[in-house]
Amino acid sequence: MLGVSTKVLVVEDDERIRTAVRLALENEGWEVVEARSGEESLQIFEGANADIVLIDIMLPGIDGFEVCRSIRRVSDVPVVMVTARDDTHDVVAGLEAGADDYLTKPFAPKELSARIRALLRRVRLPTPELSKLDFGDLKILPDQGQVIINDQTMHLTRTEFQLLVELASSPGRVFSRDELLERVWGQGYFGDGRLVDVHIRRLRKKIEPEDSKPRYVITVRGFGYKLQG
């Protein structure tokens, strides 16, 4: 259940924008912790116990990409990157750094709230009840949130794990990008296949013996992706 216990860490150096975001989020009943720089955000993150992190890409000192990478080394908390323009390079680089989603400035408070609610809803929904999924050297344990490759447990973010479980739930079936956006990110994400493509690349780097020649997560050109059993 979403409510006053939800804590959002907002990393933004522009005081005007940071205040506007804080007021919008507090209006939703959420607790907001603010950071004005990348360095400050990492110090605060250690003890903030944030439920979600909103990071502006352009920060003084350590930029948003490095903040995201640093957080990803120790946590799978949902991360939303904020870019000043819908620049493909910035968006892809932010997702490659480990972000779950992105927003482009300027954005409406309702859009921000909707994105955060969608991410938190995915985190707090129970994992689909599936038995152990076994694909040779790849084993998926949905009820335990674990992925095992060659008897070694691999660390995936929540988004990567949910994406893999969706593909593994119907081995051999081709899922379009729009289907995966709806199933993993939720309604309202149609039309931005970059989210799927980048997360697939990140997933392959973790589970594939050779990510340039995937054995498990296969691209079906013109259609989407499938998990090969």
Buried (B, 14 or more C-beta within 10 A) or exposed (E): EBEEEBBBBBBBBBEEBBEBBBEBBEEBEBBBBBBBBBBBBBEBBEEBEBBBBBBBBBBEEBBBBBBBBBBBEEBBBBBBBBBEEEEEEBBBBBBBBBBBBBBBBEEEBEEBBBBBBBBBEBBEEEBEEEEEBEBEBBBBBBEEBBBBBEEEEBEBBBBBBBBBBBBBBEEEEBBBBBBBBBBBBBEEBEEBBBBBBBBBBBBBEBBBEEBEEBBBBBBEEEEBBBBEE
